[in-house]
Amino acid sequence: MFLMERNITSETTFTLLGFSDYPALKVPLFLIFLAIYSFSVVGNLGMIVIIKINLKLHTPMYFFLSHLSFADFCYSTIIAPKMLVNLVVEDRSLSFSGCMVQFFLFCTFVVTELVLFAVMAYDRFVAVCNPLLYMVVMSQKLCALLVFGSYAWGVACSLTLTCSALKLYFQGFNTINHFFCELSSLISLSCSDSHLSQVLLFTVATFNEISTLLIILTSYVFIVGTTLKMRSARGHRKVFSTCGSHLTAIAIFHGTILFLYCVPNSKNSRHTVKVASVFYTVVIPMLNPLIYSMRNKEVKDTVHKIMNTKFFSR
């Protein structure tokens, strides 16, 4: 019986509906998403290169930022190309193994990004509250361990959820009313008992969201307390310039995730879920490089130098 269920599952094919409900919008959506994804790729890879070539940016904050850009690039690349292809082709099918791989990789980098935001909040806490000990506390070894831990936790959470999804079985052709494989959709299509998968999904998602938010909020409570004790306006501006970009990125990312938590799981809400999912899978990876570069003099100066070098080399 178990082997028969495995054979049925391995032959399963999923069809991603995506935005096929709006055929008149296929071309405009394709062009918009292509532009956003292209900008995201250039922005995130550009941020990594800028941090690499500018020695002034070889600090813990930018080390974490380069890995945030890498995570943004990875999880948007896992979703966007397939979404773009499905907007222009009739065959929007995806095999069971392809669906599992997409979910595993996407979940890995989303969880990694959640943890990286918390790590960056701790980094800002140390920089503002203990500036004299900053380089001692945030040593290269600790920074490397924090980044490794972020990726390791992302893999562990993703592996747990993917293994639970592999225990589900499906029959024949299944339609996912989304533009990528996400676990809640797979659970609703499963022909087997999905209680364990539901519990694991709720536990992992809730724990990661609450724990990372607690770390971020605690760090910024101490940062605000330290800032209020500063008498100089220059000190206030410096704190705002270093923390403003991070807070903006956190508010957008966590705000979108919390919004998805609040949307009721019903057929009428699927359109809202799709729009919000587009925002955090495609739009946010494009916004992060903009947020971190617009208020950053070193990054802007490096970009100008690169552009001037290329211009004069011609």
Beta strands, then each sheet from edge to edge (+ up, - down):
strand 1: 13-16
strand 2: 93-95
strand 3: 173-176
sheet 1: 2+ 1- 3-
end
